[in-house]
């Protein structure tokens, strides 16, 4: 197994570490390297990147919607840099241009030592820019995949809610449900091109239209009747509607993250005053 040590903490001109507190939840992570093996378009706006690496061999089976943190260099031909890990967060070299982004593991093949991530091509974010320009053989850094959606055996109804960013996770969960489980997915999009995204199960598509991102999704969920039988819910969308839906499912439906009946995560954050896509 090739495990590259993180670099020693570097300081800026004032001698202050460049701290990224998104790493506080990590515990002594292994910084790993892989390469892009295949690239395919699954919709006009979604690119599937197949990553291969020896460290992906022999991993235990992943729960659906498992997350992987990728380290993306600014140019597809560049080598990704890694920060140093501390209990307070990640320490980056001053001027470091590698971006850390989290994506859903869409498929994992431990025998072949590869996994797929689906990246949306929208805006000018580092993930979209990297995916738009990367080719086979491009180098990439990553951490071991993290926990996903744990399907409760005592629940047979699943409500999956999201926008475009949540499509890979929602599709992965639908694929993992047993034949006896019923899954309903509700997805808001601003472009009908996303409707050809491959995956099983029923998806109720909502057109965003001229509405603010997530407003149509929130209104639809708010008007759903409270179920009379146990349900497990998954929410993955822009931060504001995710927060509203989480509060509604908790306060009105009685779901909770503590018992695993509610899994809600804001997948992206719109610019203030511009929550339109």
N, C-alpha and C positions, 0 to 999 in steps of 0.2 A: 504494500500500500504506500502510495506516495503522499506524504503529508508534509506540506511546506510550513515551516515555522513563520509566525507573523513577525514582521520587522520590529525592531526596538522602537519605543515611543520617540517621536520626533517633536521638536518644539518650533513655534513660530519665532519671529524676530524678537518678541518680548519674552521668550522662554515659556510661553503658555501652550500646553497641549491642545490640539484641535480635536475636541471631544464630540462624538456622535452618540447621544444617549439612546438611540434605537437599539444599541447592543446590550443594554442593561439586563435583558431577559436571557441572554446567552450565558452558557456556563462552559468556559474554557473550550471554545469551538475549534474545530479543525478546519483550516483553510485549504481547500482542495482545488485542483485544476482539471479541466476537461476540454473537449473540443466539440465543435458542431459537426455532427455526422450527416444529418439530412435537414432539408428545409422544404416545407410545403405550405401552400396557401389553403386554409380550410374554409375561408370566406374571403371576399375581396378586401376585408379589413383586418383579418386575423392570420398571423403567420405562425405555423407550428415549427418549433425549433427542437430537433432531436439532439440531445447532448450525450456524449459517451465518455466514460472514464472508468478506470479500474476500481475506484472507490465506490462506484455504483453497483458493483457485483456483490451478490450475497447479502444485500440489505434485506431486512425482514419486510414482509408485506406491509404496504403503506395503506393507511385509512384513506378513503376518498376525500378529495379536496385538501390533501396534504400540501404544505407550503415549502418552497425552497427559496433560499436567498441567493441571488446571483450577483456577481461582481462584474460589471460591464465596463470595459475600457471605452474611452471616448471615440476611438476609431476601431472598426471591425478587425483591422490587421494588427492592432496593438496587443500588448500583453497586459492582463489585468493586474492591478496592484492590490495588496491587502493591507488593512489597518492592523494595529496591535490591539489585542483584547485586554480590557481591565474590568474589574467588577463595576466600575462607574460608567462604562461605555466603551466605544471603539475609538482609538486614537489614530488619526490619519496624518500622513506626512503633509506638511504645508505645501499647497499647490497640487495635491493629488487630484486627478481628474477621473478616477474610476468611480462609478456610481453603484450603490447597493440598492437592489430592488427585489421585492418578493413576488413570486408567481406561484400559481397552482400547478402541482404535478398532474398533468393530464393522463399520462401513462408511464408505468415503470416496468422495465424488464430486467430483473436482477441477473438473469442468465446471460443476457447480452451486454450487461453493464451500460444501460442507456435509459434515458427518460425523456419524455416530451413536455415542453411547456408551450402554451399558446399565448402569443403577445399581440395585443391590439396595436394597430398602426394608426395612431391618432395624435395630433398635437406635436409638440417639439420636446417631449420628455426624453430623457436619456434612454429609456427602454425602447421607445418607439424608434428613435434614431438608430440605435444599435441594431435592432431587428430588421430595419429597412435596408441596412447596408451590409449586414453580416452574410458571409458565404460559408460553404462547407470548409472545414479546416480552421475556422476562426477559433481563437482561444478564449476561454471563459473561466471565471472562478466561481466557486459555490461552497455552501455549507451543506451538511447533511440535512435531508428533508425533515420537517417538523410535523407534529401531530395534525391530523385533519378532523373530519366529521365522524364522530363515533356513533354509529347507528345503534339505537337502543333496541334490544330484542323484544321488549314488552310493548313497543309502539309499532303500529301498522300504517299510520298516516304521517306523511312528511310534506311540509310546506316549504318550498324553496323559492326565495325571493331575491331579485337582483337586477342589475343593469348589465350593460355589455361586459363590464369588467368581471362580473360574477359568472358569466356563461361557462367557462371551463370548469369551475368548481361545481356548478349546478349539474352539468352534464356528467361529471365524474360520479356524483352522488346518485343520480338516476340510474347509472349503470350498475352501481353497487347494491341497489335495493333488491331484496328477494322477491320472487313472484307473488308472495302473499302480502307484500307491502304496497301501498298506494302512494305515489308521489305526484304532487301537483307543483309545477314550476310557473312562476309569474315573473316575466322579464320585460323591463322597459328599455326600448332602444330609440335612438334618434335616426336610424337608417335601417330600412328593411333588408339590406344586404346581410345583416347579422342573422336573419331567420333561416339561412341555409347552413348554420353551424351544425356539424354532425353530432348526434347524440340521441339516445332513446327517450321514450316517455313523452308525456304531454306537456307542452309549454304554452302558456297563455301569454301571447305577445301584446304588449301595450305600446302604442305609438306616443312618443314624447311630444311631437308636434312643436308648437311654439312655447310650451310650458317650460318652466325652470327644471333643470335636471332633477329627477327624483320626485317631483310633485305629483305626476300622474300615478307613479308607483305607490306613493304614500297614501293618496286618496283611495286607491283601489283596495289596499290592504286594510285601511281604516274601516271601510264599509263591509268587509267580510263578516259573516255571522260567526259568533263564537262557537267552536266545535263542541259537540257533546261527548266525544270520545277522545282519548289521549292523542296528542299530536306532537311531533318534534319539528322544530323550525330552524331554517338556515337562512341568514340574510347576508348578502354581499353586494354592496353598492357604494355610491358616493357617501361621504361621511354624514352629511346632514339627514337625508332620508333614512339612512341606517339607524341613526340615533333615535329618530322619531318612531320608526317601526319597532325597534327594540323596546322602547318604553311602552308602546301600545301592547305588544305581545306579552310583556311582563305584567303590566297593570290591569289589562282587560282580559287577556286570555289566561293569565296565571302561569305563564311559562317562566323558566329560570335557567340561568347558566349553571347554577349549583347542582341541579339534578340532570344536566345534560339535555334538557328539552329545548333550550334556546342557544343557538350559536350565531352571533351577529358580529360582523366586522366591517368597518369602513375600509373599502379597498383603495379609495383615492380621495383626494381633497381638492375641490374646485377652488379657483382663485376667489378671494373675497369680492362679492358684488358681481361675480360673473359665473354663476353656476349654470352655464349653458354649454352644450357640447356641439 
